[in-house]
């Protein structure tokens, strides 16, 4: 496993351009950010892990 979570937009920029990264221990923040980018709420994220 990697040491960090990376946000890429492979469709627009390709897989080599990292838009943002988070340390591995802040994975909840990374997931929350991605949920918001996709028009979903953080509550949806929390509900998915209950």
Secondary structure, 3 states (H helix, E strand, C coil): CCCEEEEECCCCCCCCCEEEEEEHHHHHHHHHHHHHHCCCCHHHHHHHCC
